[in-house]
């Protein structure tokens, strides 16, 4: 019998699997992790398939070094999904497969969660102080910490003494201390009884009935509900129906910042159910722990960001994608995929329903719902009867100018809320103090040395920062071109607006919420509690505040700087702007108090703002779809972009020129000429692109498969390239 050959996926940027001799494996081992020799080192890989032949002489093949797990970590269902993603997005299978594993499993660690322990001093330990060496300062500090009699986790004690583990084990042997496992965070059970579910209104009940009736087969639903219409309550009731039938539920959210509130709602409702949470803000141990709880079927509800879509779930019965329109579902590095689309494919493979929820669905989803591919479920009214949609007013900033960016009507509205002890939210989607630093004498503006972008003024840190590559430098004291020392921050950012509000309303408690103020772990959760306790009067924030949050006492939303998106060359800019404004407007008036939204704009007659005033998503979506159909844009055409990055723009364009020349000639394919990217320079790399499109998705995929094979043969030593299928940005 010829020896079995295992084809192994390795995390290497080449479109191939690697053959190794594996005489002890069987087809049941597909999906197991293995350690294999590769050159002078060893790598972790995943068994994709077993066969008896190889394109290479068998005697030249190396053998597996070790099989790491007792059972496959990736079941056949997930491998099939990953294989499709690799083919559809034209990215190597090896990195695609390995990226689906938690970081801890991409190392040589066995796929078991390490049990964390906590420690407490005993009665015998309290009498042992004299036995500690006088100069053992670390041990004495550790001992002093334990003397309070409370339980302390190993991680906490390690901050006192890095070598605490051996000391703790010695003291455990001497019976000076005792230990117990730390409760798994996925196993948290709230001490109170489960919250009684509120009764659903007629629209919610109708949506729920349709979802539950399809639990045994694939059916995509688009749940379109106005802000505050109770989409989350529909999710909770649908999840309960799945749990009652013994299934698992996967819930995807676009951003980490949306997980705490949703986790709280699900844990309050399902107190006796194991809930796993998966997002990039978790450390390796936490992520592995939760991933294993999900993949072993112990966690019945799994809530996570986009990468969670690849988590193995043996009894998956329902997928929910909240805020399905959000661009954060788009992975912009390595395998470039849209988690919403992968979730739909996974539901199809699994034969279960998938619910896409949004107050402002993507135009692709809206088009699919009206063409019959998705079932449209509508929630037209807010769930709380007393809560009406906010009134939206436009402030003409051409006639109501203000030197600090705050128009008189908006300032008056804020003052009124302060008098009523209600909260206001001022939305500006620019963090930092000001978008740039300029010289009024010669028109110099501070520019990033590494990108085709201006540096943003961060006054408190006394820095100019690039929000694209992270470059930072001290604020210039004089103009480098003309020597003028009178340099001026130009424009408004969240920090500057925070300062303006503190000066205008000195008695108000102003809270700024952006990526800078929420960097520390747990800071955003703490801020949300501050808001709900009524300890903040005016919120200043970016898109972090625009979606998914429910602050009952917030009755005013002011929008500053929205017009910037109207100048964009991106054909999706209007869609994103409308969604963002409708989402942030929906934060207002969600309880018993009426809400109001004031938007400062120079274009009070623009159709976008008029549709927004009518809360007419459907009408404006149809307008945009008609424009896209006439212009030949998605979803009426399918696109892919070949991107190249090099130290010199000429090298990137030359590579794309070769790619253009070697492309197969197919009648249904339109191949455009290479061109520099909209931001041609980023992080010291010059960027260029080549756009491909076709009215036929199958034809485009066939073209890309043939073309990508040829692209790997081109010389690309001085550059990096990648294929971007269904791009969100050109």
N, C-alpha and C positions, 0 to 999 in steps of 0.2 A: 504494500500500500504506500503510495506517495505521501509525504508528510503534509499536514494541513498548513496552508498559508493564511495568515491573518492580515487583512488590510486594515491599517491603523490610521486614524485621523490624528494628526499632530498640529500643534499651533504654529504653523509655518506658512508664510504668504505665497504658497505655490498651489496651483490647481491640481493636486494629485494626492492620493493616499500612498502609504508606504507599506511594503510587504515584509513580513517577518515570519519565520518558522514558528509554529505554535502547535506542537503535537498533542498537548494536553487539553486544548480547548475544544468545545463543541458548539454547534449553532446556538445553544441556549446562552452562550457567553457573549453574544452580541450586545454591545452597550456597556460592557465592563471596562473599567480603567486598567491600564497596564503601564508598566515602566519598561522602556526600550532603550537600547544603546543607539546613539546618533552621533557619529563622529567621535569626539573625545569626551562627550558628556552623555547623560541619560535624560530622557524627556518623558513626560506623562502623555499618554495617548488614550484613545477610546477605540475599542474593537468595532469596526463597521460591518465587516462580513468575513466569512471564512470560505476558502476555495482550495482546490487541489492543484491549481496551476498559477504560474507567475510569468510575467513578461521577462523576468530576469532569471538567469541560471540559479536553480535552487541551492546549489552548493555555495553560491556567493551571498546568500541571504543570512542575516543574523537572526538569532533567536530572541524571544521575549526575555527580559530580565526577571520580571515578576508580574503576577496578577494581583491587583491591590484590593479588590473587594470580593466579598462572598457572593454577591449578586450584582446584576447590571445596575448602574446608577442612572442610565438613560434607557427607558423602555422603547420598544419598537415604534410606538406611536410618536414619541418625541423625535426619534431619529428620522422618521419619515418626514415630519414637519421641518426639521433642520435641513434635510436634503433638498426639499422643495425650495426653502429660502435661499440656499446656496445657489441653486440653479436659476431661480427667478431673479435674484438680485445680483447674480454673476460675481459671487465672492467665493473664495476657496472654501471647501467643505471642512477642512481641518480647523481653521480658526473659528468657523461658524459653530462647530460642535463644542469645542472647548469653551467658547464664550458663554454657552448655555449653563455651564457648571459654576457653582460658587467658587470664589477665588481659592478657598481652602482645599477644594477638590482638584484644583489644577496643580497642586503640589503633591508630594508623596504621602500626604496624610491619608489614613484609612477613613472611609466614609462613615464615621461614627461621631456623634457630638460628645465632646469632652464635658464631663459633669463638673460644673463649678461648685465650690464648697464655700461655706462660711464657718467662722470659728468663734468660740466663746470660752472665757476662762472658767475653770472649775474651782471648787473650794480648796483643793490641794494646790492649785496654781497660785491662789492668793497668798499662800504661806511660803512660796518659793522665791520671793524677791531676793533673799540673802544668798541664794545659790547662783545668782547671775554674776558672771565675771564683771569686775568693776569697770573695766575698759571696753566692755562689749556694748558700745553706745547704741548700735543699731538694735540689738536685742532688747536693751532697756527701753528704747523708744517704742518698740513693738509691744512690749509687756505693759507699758504705761497706757497705750491705746486700748488694750484688752481689759484693763482694770475697771472700765465703766460697766462691765457685765453684759454689754449688748453683743449681738451677733455682728461680725464684720466679715465682708467678702474678701477673698484672696486678693482681688484687684485693688481694693482699698488699702490692704495691709502692704501690698507691694510698693505703694507710693511712699511708705515709711521706710521700708527696707527691701531693696531689690532681691536680696537672697533670703526672703522670708519663708519660702516654701520648705527648705530643708530645716530651718529653725522650727517651723510649725509642726512638721512631722516628728522632730525630736521631742517637742513638748507634748505631742499627742501620745507618744510612746510612754512618756513619764506621767501621763494622766493629768498634766497641768491644764490642758485645754480639751475641749470636745469639738466635734465637727458635725455638720449635716449638709446635705445637698441644698444648693440655692434653688428655689422654685423656678422652673423653666418659665421664661417670660411668655412663651407661647401657651403655658398652662394656667395663666392668671385667671382666677375666678373672682369676680367682684363679691364683696361680702353682703351686698344687698340683693334682694330678689330682682329678677328680670323686670325691666320696665314694661309696663302693659302697653301693647301696641295701640296707637290711636286708630280710630275707625277711619276707613278710607272714604273719600267722596266718590261720586258716581264715575267721574273720569278715571280716577286712580283704580277703582274697582274693575272697570272695563278693561283697562290696560293689563292689570294683573291676571284677570281671567284668560285673556288671550295668551299671555306668556306661559302660564301654568299648563294650559291645554296642549302646548307644544313641547313639553319637557322630554318627550321620548324621541324627538327627531330634530334634525337641523332646521332651524328657522331663524333668519336674521330679522330683528326688530329695530326700528328707529323710534326711540321714545323722545318725542319733541315736546318739551314742556317749558312754559315761560319761567323765568326766574322765580323761585319760591313756590312752584306748583306742586312740590312734594315728590319729585322723582326718586329721591333717596328712600322715601317711605315705600315706594313701589319695589325698589331693590330689596329692602328688608323683608317685605312680605313674600317676594319671590324666593329669596334665600330660605325663608322658613319652610316654604313648600318643598324645596329641594332637600333640606335636612330631614324633613318628615319622611321622605322617600329613601333616605340613606345615601344621598349623593353629596358631592363636594361642589363648592361654588368658588369661582375665580373672579375677583373684582380688580380691574385695572384703573388706576388714576394717573393723570399726566405728570404730577409733580410730588416730590416729597412733602412739600408744605401742605398738601391737601390730605395727607394720610392721618395726622393726629385726630382731626375732627371726625373723620369717617370711622376710624378705629374705635373712637369713643362711643359712637352711635351703635356700632355692631356689638361691641363688648357689653354695653348696657342692655341690649336686647337679647343677646345670646350668652348669658352668663355661664352656662354649663357646657359651652362649645369651644373646642380648641381653635384659636384663630392664629394663623401664621401671617407675618408681615415681612415683605421683601422689598428693600430699596437700598440705594447706594449709600445712605447715611449710616448704615449699620456696620459694626465691625465684623471681622471674619468669623468669629465664633458665633455671634448672634445670627448672622446670615445662614451659616451652615446649620445651626440648630433649627431655625424656622424652615429652611429648605427641606431638611430631612423629615420634619414633622409633616410637611405637605406631601412629599413624595412617598412616604410610608403610609399615607392615608389617615394619620392621627389627627391632623388639622383638617377640619371640615370646611373652614372658610379661609381663603388665601387672598390677602389684599396687598397689592404691590404696584410698582411703577412698571415701565415698559418691558424690562427684561424678565419679569415674572411670567410673561406669556409663555415662556419655554419651560416652566416648572412642571415636573411630572406630577400628575394627579390621577391616581388609579381609578377613582370613581367620580370623575368630573361630569357634572350634569347641567351646569349653567355657567355662562361667561357674561360678565357685565363690564362694559367699557364706559366709565363716567367721563363727561366732558370730551366726547369722542372727537370733537373738532380740533382739539388742542394740538399745536405743533410740537409740544414736548413728547408726543408719542412717536415722533420721528427720530431715529437714531442717526446721528450725523458723523459717526466715526466707524471704521472697520466695516462690519456688515451694516449697510445702510438700509434699514427696514422701517416700516410703519407698523407699530404694535397693534393698532386697531385692525389693519388688514390681515395681519398674522392671526389675530384672535378669531376673525371670521373664518379663516381657513382651518384653524384648529377645531372650531365648533363643527365645521363641515366634516372633518375627519372623524370627530368624536360622535357625530350624530346627536348634537344637543343644541338648544337655542342660544343665541347671543343677542344681548340687548345693548344697543348703542344709545347713550343718553346725552342730551344737550339741549340748552335753550337756543343755541345758534349752531345747528349742525353744519358740518362741512358741506360745500356745494356738491361734492362727489356723493356723499351719503344722501343728501336731499334729492339729487337726481335719481339715485338708485331706488329711493322710496317711491318716487312718482313714476318710475318706469316698471315697477312691479318686482324688482329684485329683493327689496326689503319690505316688510310690513310696517306701515306708519301708524304709530300710536300717539295721540295728541292729548296734552294737558293744557287747556287754554286759560285756566283760572288758577289763582294762587290758592294753596291748600288751606290757609287760614282765611276764613270768610271775611274778616274785618280788614285783611291786608290787601290793598289795591295796588295795581302797578303804579309806579311813581310818575308824577307829572314831569315832563322833560321840557325845559326852557332853554332857548339859545340866546347867548349874550353876544352882541355884535362888538367884537374887540376893536373894530376900526373906529367906532365912535365912543366906546367906553374904555379908553386906554387907562393903564395904570403903570407907573414906573417900576413897581415891584411885582408885576404879574398878576395881582389880585384885583379884579375889577370891583367897583363899588357895589353892584348888586350881589356879587358872591360874598363880599365882606359883610354886607348887611344880613344875608341869609345865615352866615356862620354865627353872627352876633345873636340872632334870633334863637338859634338852637342852644347857644350857651345860656340864654335866659330861661329856656324851657328845660334845662338839664338833659338835653338830647345830644347825640353825637353826630359829628360831621366827618366825612371822608373827602380829602382833596387828592385827586388822582393825577399824577404826572408820570409818564413812563420814561423818565430819565433819572437815573441815580447820580450821585455826586453833587457838587455845589453848582457847577455850571458846565455846559457842554464843551467849552473851550476857553482858552485865554488869548486875548487879542491885543494888538497894538493899534490904537486909533490913528497914530501918526503915519504909519507906512503900510497898514493892513496885514502885518504878519500875524499868523495864528499858530499856536503851539501844535506841532504835528508829531505823530509817533515815528520814531526812527525805523521801526520794523514793519509798520502797516501803512496802508493808504487811508489813514483816519486821523482825526484830531485827538489830542489828549484831553481828558476830562479833568476839570479842576476838583480836587478833593481838599477843601480848605482846612478841615480839622487835622488831617494827616500831613498838611503842608506838602502835598504831592500833586503832580500831574500823572494821570494813569490812563493807559489804553484799555478799554473794555473788550478788546478783541484778542489781544495776546498777553495781557498782564504786565506789560512794560510800565515802569514807573520812574519818575525823576523828581527832583525838588522843583518847586515853583520858581520860575525864572524871576530874577530881581530887576532885569532890564531887557529890552528888546534885543535879541542877538543880531538883528539886521541894522537898526538905526540907533540903538543905544537908549531909546526912550524908557524912562523908569515908570511911566504912568501906564502900566498894563492893566487891562480890565477883564474880569470874568464876563463872558458873553452868554446870555441865555439863562434859563432856569433849570435846576436839578432839584432832587428831593431835599438835599441838605440846605440849599439856599431858600427853598420854599418853607422849610421848617423854621429857619431863622426869621423869615418875613412874618410868619404866623405868630411866633413868640413875641415879636416886636409889636404887632398889631393887637394881639390879645394877651397881654402879659399875665393875666390871672388864669388863663386856660392851660390845661395839661395837654401838651402836644406830643404825639408819639409817632416817630418816623419808622416806617416798615419797608425795607428794601433788602437787597442781597447783602449790603454792607452791614446793616444793623442786625441781621439774623444769622450771621456766620457761626456764632457759638452754638454748640449743641444744646438743644432744648430752649433756645432763646425765643423762637417763634411760638412754641407752645405756651411759654410764660407770657408773651405779649397778648396772646389770645385770651388768656385768663384775666389779664389786666383790663382788656377791653370789655369783657363780659361782666366784670365786677364794677364797671362804670368808673374806673380809675383813669380813663383817658377821655378827653373832650373832643380833640381834633386829631384825626389820623391822617398822616401824609404818607403816600405809598405808591409803589409801582404796580405792575401786573400781579405781584404776589397777593395783593388784596382784591383782585378783580373777580375772582371766581370761587365758587364753592363755599364761601364763608357766610355764616348766619349770625349777625349781630343785631338783636332785637331792638336796641335803643338807637340804632343809626338811622337817621331820617333825612340826611342831606348828603348828596354826592356832588362835588364840584370837579369839573374836568378842565385841565389846562394843557395846552400844547397838542391837542388832538389833530390839528391841521397838518402836522408834519407828514403823516402817512399819505395825505392826498397828493404829495409831490413825488411819491415813490414810482420807480420804473417797474416794480414788481406787479404783475397782473393780479396777484392774490392780495395786494395791499388793502384794497377796499373791503374785501371779504373779512380779512383779519381785523381791520379797524372796526367794522360794524359789530363783529362778534365781541371784541374787547369792550366797546362802549356799552353794548347791551348787557354784557356780564357785569361790568362795574356798576351800571345803573341799577341792576337787580339787587345790589347790596342794600338799597334804600327802601325803607318802609315795609319791612318783612313781617312786622307784628301789628299791633293795634294802632300805631301812629302813622299818619300818611307820609309818604316819601316824596322828595323833590330832587331833581337832577338839573344842575346848571352847567352848560357847556359853553366855554368861551371859544368863539370861532370868528374868522373873517369871512366865512362862506355860509351865511345863515340860510341861503336858498339852495344849498347843495342837496341833491336827492337823497344822499346817505343820511343827512341829519333829519330831513323831513320824514323819512321812513322810520327813523329811530324815534321820533316824537310820537308816531302812531303805533309804536311797538310792532311794526309790521315786518317781521322777519320774512314771512312767506312771500310778500310782494317784492321786497328788495332782492331776495334770493332769486326770484324768477327774472328780475331785471338783469342781474349779473349773469345768470345762465344764458339768457338771450344774447348778451354781449359776447360771452365765451363761444357760443355756437357760431356767431357771425365771424368772430376773429379766428376760429380754429384753435381754441385753447382747451385744455382738460376741463371737464371730463369727456369732451367730444373728440379728443385725440389723445394718444398715448406717447409719452416722452421718456427719453433717457439722456443723460449727460455724461460724456467722458471728460473727466477733469484731470489736469496735470499741474504739478507744482515743481518748480526748479529754482535754482539760485538766480538764473537769468531768464527773463521772459522769452527771449529768443529760443532757448532750449525747449521750453514748454510748448511754444507754438510750433517749433520744428517737429516735435514728437507727434503733436496732433495733426500736423500736415501729413506725416507718414501714415498715421492711422486713417486719415481721410482717404488717402490714395489706395490703401490696401483693403478698404471696406468692400464687401460683396455688393454687387449691383442687383437690387431687388426693386421692382416697380413701385411697391407700396411704401417704400422707405424714403423719407426726405432727410438728407444729410446736409447740415449747414456748414459754413466755413468756420475754422477755428477763430476764436476771438478772446481777448483778455477778459477776465472775470470782472463783475461790477466793482468789487474791491480787488484790484489786481495784485496788491501786495499785502501779505499777512504773515506775521511772525518770521520775517526775513525770507519768505519764499514768494516768488512771483507765480501768479496763478492764471491759468487760461482754461477754456472749455470748448467743447464741441457738442452741439445739440443734434439729437436724432429724434425724429418723430414719425408716427404712422397712425392712420385711422383704424388699424387692425392690431389688436394686442398680440395675437398669435404670430402674425407676420413680424412684428417688432421683436418678439422673443426669439424667433428663429434666426433673425438677422444678428441679434446680440450674441447668441450662442456661437455662431460661426465667426463673428468678428472678434470676440474676446479670445478665442483660440489663436487667432492671428496676432492679436495685440501682445500676447505673452512672448511671441517670437521676436518682437521689435526690440532694438537696443534702447534701454532706458536706465543706463547706469547713473546718470546725473540727475535723475528726477524720480518723482513718485506719481503714480496715476491710479485712478479708481473709477469704477462705473457707478453711476447714481441712477437707479431706475425709479420711475415715478417721483421725480425730484420735487421738493416743496419750494426750492429756490433755484433760479437759473443763474 
